[in-house]
Amino acid sequence: MGFFNKIKEGLKKTRNAVVGQIDSMLKSFTKIDDELFEELEELLVMGDVGVYTAEKICDELKDRVKKEGITDPEEINRLLEETVSQMLKGGEELDISTSPSIILVIGVNGVGKTTTIGKLANSLSKDGKKVILAAADTFRAAAIDQLDIWAKRSGCEIIKQNEGSDPAAVVYDAISAAKARNADVIICDTAGRLHNKKHLMDELAKINRIIDRELPDAAKEKLLVLDATTGQNAVNQAEQFREATGITGIVLTKLDGTAKGGVVLAIKDGLGIPVKFIGVGEQIDDLQPFNSDDFAKALFAKTE
């Protein structure tokens, strides 16, 4: 299956549930009026786009309808696709411009964090990058074992210590190894931190201090992995993690299993955090770099 078709297939549930309803609604109108926009806004909110972003989209559409003299309600679909694409643009490129660069991956347990790291490591290795994995989720033995399996699968080196070790010490060792072995990218797993657990946030701050001290000039990414199936709860998590740690990007997993793909808009537009990758399946190559044009095109593709 091609790159675009994977995204299209992955967004099938969202397309059928949200875009399908919008399409039916537009067909029921013979003219573009306030009632049409009220119904559209309601459907967008129901599709996990968020109230603020849904209002913003409808305001943008009203302006374009007026400027372009559009009278056919079915033209709204095209305008919607273009508006969504534009709204999601910016910041989606992963910054790994230095050697080494460092990627800190955070997120609560169960979102697919360690699997995401494995898939990302595999992708970077295939691109010719020398990748070192840091098993800094030392609170959960299974996380270290799982990352070890992914390291072997993707041909990457892993730096690990025993369960219960100091996570910051693991990151320090990984940075030292990367410098000594001329690695291109360090990817750090971290504990499945809950935003209300202060000691876990403190641990993350300690890791950040080590990174800033040991690699002051390195390109740094802090990626928050979110489960798309949780909808607006994912937005709440993003907001809380952003306030506590600063986030440079989002990895949105399990998009293929949910009708809540509209949450991408709520995160990017509502919180100003770019989506860098989306997970659209279980296979090793199903973690796709985010592209706003492809996403919008796949979301509004006509259902066969």
ZIBELNOR-V516181 format. One record per residue. N is the residue number from 1. SS is DSSP state (alpha for helix, beta for strand, coil for the rest). PSI is psi in whole degrees, 0 to 359 (* if undefined). Layout:
N:SS:PSI
N:SS:PSI
This chain:
1:coil:133
2:coil:166
3:alpha:307
4:alpha:319
5:alpha:329
6:alpha:316
7:alpha:317
8:alpha:314
9:alpha:321
10:alpha:333
11:coil:10
12:alpha:315
13:alpha:318
14:alpha:317
15:alpha:314
16:alpha:319
17:alpha:311
18:alpha:302
19:alpha:325
20:alpha:318
21:alpha:320
22:alpha:317
23:alpha:312
24:alpha:318
25:alpha:314
26:alpha:324
27:alpha:337
28:coil:352
29:coil:142
30:coil:348
31:coil:161
32:coil:116
33:coil:183
34:alpha:324
35:alpha:320
36:alpha:312
37:alpha:327
38:alpha:315
39:alpha:321
40:alpha:315
41:alpha:318
42:alpha:317
43:alpha:323
44:alpha:319
45:alpha:317
46:alpha:334
47:coil:18
48:coil:23
49:coil:333
50:coil:146
51:alpha:310
52:alpha:313
53:alpha:323
54:alpha:317
55:alpha:316
56:alpha:317
57:alpha:314
58:alpha:322
59:alpha:318
60:alpha:317
61:alpha:318
62:alpha:316
63:alpha:315
64:alpha:321
65:alpha:316
66:alpha:311
67:alpha:319
68:alpha:358
69:coil:38
70:coil:134
71:coil:342
72:coil:118
73:alpha:328
74:alpha:345
75:alpha:342
76:alpha:326
77:alpha:314
78:alpha:315
79:alpha:322
80:alpha:315
81:alpha:314
82:alpha:320
83:alpha:316
84:alpha:315
85:alpha:314
86:alpha:320
87:alpha:329
88:alpha:355
89:coil:148
90:coil:124
91:coil:6
92:coil:346
93:coil:136
94:coil:127
95:coil:101
96:coil:51
97:coil:351
98:coil:162
99:coil:112
100:coil:156
101:beta:159
102:beta:135
103:beta:117
104:beta:124
105:beta:123
106:beta:168
107:coil:156
108:coil:161
109:coil:143
110:coil:357
111:coil:351
112:coil:29
113:alpha:308
114:alpha:322
115:alpha:320
116:alpha:315
117:alpha:316
118:alpha:316
119:alpha:321
120:alpha:317
121:alpha:318
122:alpha:316
123:alpha:315
124:alpha:322
125:alpha:319
126:alpha:333
127:coil:4
128:coil:11
129:coil:141
130:coil:116
131:beta:135
132:beta:131
133:beta:136
134:beta:116
135:beta:73
136:coil:7
137:coil:79
138:coil:359
139:coil:346
140:coil:108
141:alpha:323
142:alpha:329
143:alpha:319
144:alpha:315
145:alpha:318
146:alpha:317
147:alpha:325
148:alpha:317
149:alpha:315
150:alpha:324
151:alpha:315
152:alpha:317
153:alpha:322
154:alpha:2
155:coil:31
156:coil:155
157:beta:147
158:beta:138
159:beta:123
160:coil:161
161:coil:187
162:coil:158
163:coil:137
164:coil:357
165:coil:167
166:coil:117
167:alpha:322
168:alpha:327
169:alpha:323
170:alpha:317
171:alpha:319
172:alpha:314
173:alpha:321
174:alpha:320
175:alpha:316
176:alpha:317
177:alpha:319
178:alpha:319
179:alpha:316
180:alpha:329
181:coil:11
182:coil:45
183:coil:154
184:coil:321
185:beta:136
186:beta:127
187:beta:122
188:beta:122
189:beta:148
190:coil:167
191:coil:154
192:coil:75
193:coil:132
194:coil:137
195:coil:345
196:coil:4
197:coil:98
198:alpha:319
199:alpha:329
200:alpha:321
201:alpha:323
202:alpha:321
203:alpha:320
204:alpha:321
205:alpha:321
206:alpha:318
207:alpha:316
208:alpha:321
209:alpha:320
210:alpha:314
211:alpha:313
212:alpha:326
213:alpha:317
214:alpha:332
215:coil:62
216:coil:331
217:coil:7
218:coil:151
219:coil:130
220:beta:134
221:beta:136
222:beta:104
223:beta:128
224:beta:122
225:beta:126
226:beta:146
227:beta:113
228:alpha:333
229:alpha:345
230:alpha:356
231:coil:236
232:alpha:337
233:alpha:328
234:alpha:323
235:alpha:317
236:alpha:317
237:alpha:314
238:alpha:319
239:alpha:316
240:alpha:320
241:alpha:324
242:alpha:316
243:alpha:324
244:alpha:326
245:alpha:342
246:coil:121
247:coil:134
248:coil:344
249:beta:166
250:beta:141
251:beta:118
252:beta:111
253:beta:167
254:coil:30
255:alpha:331
256:alpha:344
257:alpha:13
258:coil:157
259:coil:12
260:coil:31
261:coil:343
262:coil:345
263:alpha:337
264:alpha:317
265:alpha:319
266:alpha:323
267:alpha:312
268:alpha:312
269:alpha:317
270:alpha:323
271:alpha:347
272:coil:22
273:coil:123
274:coil:147
275:beta:124
276:beta:325
277:beta:152
278:beta:142
279:beta:121
280:coil:30
281:coil:179
282:coil:344
283:coil:160
284:coil:332
285:coil:19
286:coil:5
287:beta:113
288:beta:137
289:beta:138
290:coil:134
291:coil:118
292:alpha:323
293:alpha:314
294:alpha:319
295:alpha:310
296:alpha:318
297:alpha:318
298:alpha:322
299:alpha:322
300:coil:12
301:coil:143
302:coil:133
303:coil:126
304:coil:*
